[in-house]
């Protein structure tokens, strides 16, 4: 399916953690650009909210069943105050002051899927400013103690060459008992 070709393999791999994905899960794609993950998740049955500051990029989502919000996440107020989602997806975007809002937007039982550039990326290309590159372990620190980390990577990818940090973390509010633990699905690599 062409939708999967454009999507981040990290998002595709961990989409199974999204509760009720094919039954209208509420998903936020933050700083979504032209919406590669909006398209994928909507096609899988999610109710997607797409947020970006670029109205022209968001305009490419016409015909996709999604709530579209044009908002400058860095200069304006948090546009989703009081709203929570079954999943929050963020790729190739970092604005540190928003990290607490992003974590708070994950509903009980929900998941955060986040992937962006990391320290070292300046040696291979853009972005290169430290403001836009995660420091080692920074995503781990941002989600704890609110979310439980299911998967985390911090390293180098070849095609295209880039340093990334990525995390899949769940809001454990609906965790099972020790006799009946929640089974968060993992996929063999």
N, C-alpha and C positions, 0 to 999 in steps of 0.2 A: 504494500500500500504506500503510495507516494507520500502520504502524511507522515509516515514513520521515517522516511528518508531525510526530511528536513529537520526533524526533531532531535534534540539532544539525546544521545544514547542513555545518559544518566536519568533523564526524565522518563523515557520509555521504560527503562529497566525497573524503575521504582514506582511507576504509575499504579501498579497492583496494590500499593499501600493505601491508595485513596479509597476511603470507605464509600461504598455505594457509587462507584465511578459510573457504571452503566445504568444507574437508576437515579440520575439527576443530582449527583454530588455537586455541592457549591464549591467552585474552584476560582481562585484569584490568580491571574497571571499578571504580575507586577512588572512595569517597565517592559511591556510585551513587544514593543516595536511593531513589526508587521504581523505578528500573531502566529508564528509557527506552532507554538504550543496551544494557543487558543483554538486553532483549527483542529488539531489532533484531539484535544480533550473534548471539544464540542462534538466531534464525530463519534467519540466513544460514549456519548450520552450525558456528559457533565453540563451543568449550568455554569457557564464561564463568565466571569467579570474581567474585562481587559482594561488595563490602565497604562497609559503612556502620555508623555507630554507632546508627542508629535502627532498632530491631528491628521496630517497627510498619511502617515503610516497606518494609523487606526482606520482611515477611510478604506484601506484595502480589505477590511473585514466586513464590508457590506455583503450581505447574503449569508454570513455566518451567524448562527443563533447565539449571540453573546451580548451581554451588557457592556457597552463601551463608555469609558470615562476618560476624557482628556483632562489631565492634571499635571502640573509641574510639581513633582514629588520633592524637589530640592528647594524650591522657593515658596511654595504654597503650603497650606495646612494639609495634614493627613486627610485624604479624601474619603476614607472608609471608617471614620470614627464610630466605634460601637459595633461594627460588623465583624463577624467571624466566618470562617470558611472551612470546609472539609479538607481542603488542600490549598496551600499557597505555593506558587511556582515562581521562582526568580532565576533568570539566567543572564549572564553577561552584564550585570548591573551591581553597583555597590555605592550606597550612600549611607555611611555609618550611622548618622543620627536616626535613620529609619529602622535600624535593626530591632529595637524594642517593639515598635509598632508592627513589624512583620511577624515577630514571634507571637505577639498578643492577638494577631489575626487568625491564628490556627485554633480552630474550635476543639473542644474536648473530643478525643478520639481521632482528630485530624492529623494531617501530615504536612511538613515543610519539605519541599524539594528545592534546593538552592545550589547553583553552580556558577562560579564566576572566576575572574582572573586572580592570580596569587603572586606573591613575592617571587621575583625571578623573571617575570614576564618581560621586563624591560630589556633583558638580554636577547630576546627573540622578536620583539615588536611592540605594537600598541595593544592595550594601554600600557604606558610606561611610568606614569606618575604614581608615586606611592599612595596618594589619596584614593586611587582606583584599584589598588592591589591589596588583597588580604594578606595579613601577616600569618606566619605559621600558627595553626591552632585557633585562629580568630573566630571562625564559624563555630567551632566547638564551644568557645567561651560565650558567644552570643546567644546560643540556644539553651545552655544549661543555666539554672536547674529546672527551667520550665518544661523543656522537651526532652524526650529520651532518644538518644542517637541510635539509629538502626544501621546506618552505613555512613562512612566518611572516607574521603580520599583527599590527599594533598600531594600533588606531584606534577609530572610533565606528560603532555600528550603530543604526539608527533604530527598529526594531520588535522588542521594546520598546527604548526609548532606553537605551543602555549603552555604556560604554567597555570594550573587551576586548583581550586579548592572546591569541594562539593560535599553536600550533606543530605541525608534523608533522615528526618527526625520526626517522631510522633508525639502528640500530646497524650500523655498516659492517663488521663482522667478516667478512662473506662477500662483500666487495667484489670485483668482477672486476678483471682486469688492464687496463692502458691499451688493449690490443688487444681486450679483451672486457669493456667496462665494464658495471656493473649498470645496468639501465634502470628507474629509479624512475618509475612512471607519473604524469604530471601531467594535469590535466583543464583544458580551456579554460573560461574563466569565461563 
